[in-house]
Amino acid sequence: MIGFVLFFAWLGFGGDYIWALQGHHPFPWVGILLTTVAIITAWHTYKTGPEKVLWATGAQELIDPQTDAERQVANVVDEMAIAAGIPRPRLWIIPDDDPNALATGHDPRDSHIAVTRGLLKICNRDELQAVIAHELGHVKNLDVRLMTTLAALVGAVLLVREGMGRMMRGGGLPTRGGGGRKGKSAGPLIAILLALWIISWIVAPLVTQLLALAVSRRREYLADAMSAQFTRNPLALASALAKIEGAAAPTTAIRSGAAHLCICDPLGRRLTNSEGWLADRFATHPPMSMRISRLKGMGYAQLKKEGGLPV
Amino acid sequence: MWVLLVLVVIVGLWVVSAYNGLISLKNQTVNAFKQIDVQLKRRHDLIPNLVNAVKGAMDFERSTLEAVIQARNQAVKVNASGPEAVKQISQAENALSGALSRLLVTVERYPELKATGNIGQLQEELSSTENRIAFARQLYNDTATQYNTKQQQFPTTLVAGLAHAERTDLWEIEDQAERAVPQVDLSRR
């Protein structure tokens, strides 16, 4: 997160600093303008984010459970909300046969959990509990807020860059002054800073995306651990993840924009399941095999502590 | 002189934050305990309905049903407060848990009973109720442990007296029968 803030400060106020070195515009209007635009965009996305995500998946809220499966999932959500010590989130059902689940919202008092029909079909009660606990882990860690904010910030950078590019091409503003009175002494420094700044703008969307992904992957491990803490049953989540992975078809109801909110990558991308430097940087979720082996490690430690391990 | 002043301010800030942390944990513990109460109350209210729902179908298992009702009425009667409350309530509730699990086992024994929709729903409701209570206890024990650890650890222990922090009891299983590991003998003789 600190990386994010510094990067944004550099994008906005770095330009002003360079200008100031050249002896122009002592008032940091670029920084202020950028910050304002970013705040407004981020605020709008933040406010309307959860509704948009749920609307895009075609989810329907489960208010009055009718079938046995619906009653069960409603009960499980109640139970896990008690275990996590947070208010009960609203439960939505996504009419899709692929197993997946997602959490969204602003804070624990206003959160939503959505599961697909496919998940209800293939999971037994323990596994369902583990998956819901994973999602509630995201809610309790405030991941839902973080992820919504990250998505908003990435969008804001893209938007502002478009605007900046048009402005520069039109006016050629930064080079108009050449070198001011003070500029003479700091000439090379300015050139380097300016080059760095422009390069930063070119790679900005990529960098923000990568930072968002890095945060997202770490949070997945954390939510897996929270699930184990709430259910005291890490092996149930391991078997649920294995089942979800086994049903390899992509979840068509969930678009890529909401991928980081789900329990496993809904696009069925190959990246998620491969390892290596590139895959590590570009996937929204850690490799499934890593998650499962960590959970199994937790289960093993638990068995050992309780003395239930066969000798 | 200045160094001393800065030191005093830092220590003062730390005392405030440690005190507030303890108070917040204390209230969380109290709240978690109340959550158990809420779930127990829910169970007490649910049991008469459930028993009525299966009475007709299970006329031949009257004693099991009566044991449940009796344990439930016992548990409702317990109205203890003070430091002994945790122990008394947990004793009565554990008796009720035992009766309920015997009822579930009995239902398992009659596959034709399970086929009717009512019983399947009953089982789901019962296991959910038991889970809710178990998870509420788990939350209480986790929070209380956090609170106990915090107030005993150095240096927070220096502020514990100021915040009137006292050790809280964890919710334990009193019933020996429930603690015992069930013995399953699968060897063929």
Interface residues (C-beta under 8 A of the other chain):
Chain A: D68 R71 Q72 N75 V76 D78 E79 M80 I82 A83 A84 G85 R125 F230 R232
Chain B: Q28 A32 Q35 Q39 G120 Q121 E124 E125 S127 S128 N131 R132 F135 A136 Q138 L139 T143
